[in-house]
Amino acid sequence: KAVAKRVIQFVEESEFQLVETLAEKVAQLILDEFSVPWIRLKLNKTGAIRGARDVGILIERGTR
């Protein structure tokens, strides 16, 4: 719950043009602030491209 609240706060305060940049920043925030050793993050942006339902990215960061 704490992670979700922090990510929501971060995203609401952010202005990124690229979904990739936002994903990198959110992953780094979680790794740093919550001492998580590894993360798999899936991020979608609905309505980003006309004619597509959404645009998304899946990244993995850290050490398993």
N, C-alpha and C positions, 0 to 999 in steps of 0.2 A: 504494500500500500504506500509506503514511504517513497519507493522508487517511482511509482506511477505519479504521485503528487508532484515530485520534483521535476520529472520529465514534462508534465503538463505545464508547470510554472515556467520552465526553461523555454519551451516551444512558444508559449503565449508572449514571452518577452523578446523573442527572436524575429529576425527578418532575413531569411536566407532565400536566394533565388533558385538554388539547386537542391533537390531532394538528397543528392549525394552528400552535400556539405552538411545539411542538417543531420543526416544519419551518422556521419563521422563525429560530429560534435556531441550528439546524444550518447553515442557509444562511449566516447571518452569521458563524459560526465559520469556515467554509471560506473565505469571502471575506476575512476578516481575517487568519487565521493562515497561509493558504497563498497569499496574494497573487493570488487568482483574480479576474479582472475580471468574469466572468459565470458564473452557475450556473443549471442547471435541475435541480431536486430533486423526486423523486417519492418519497413516503413512504406506506406502507400499515401499518395496524394490524389484524392478523388477530383476529377474535373481538370486535371493539369493539361490535358491535350484533348482538343475537340475530336469527337468520334471514338475516344477511348474511355473505358469506364474509369480507369485510374492508371497511374504511373507509380512504380515502386522499385525498391532496392532491398537486397538482403546482404548484410555484411556480417562477418565474424571477426572479432578482435580479441586480443589477449592470448593467454597460454592455457591450454587444456591440461 
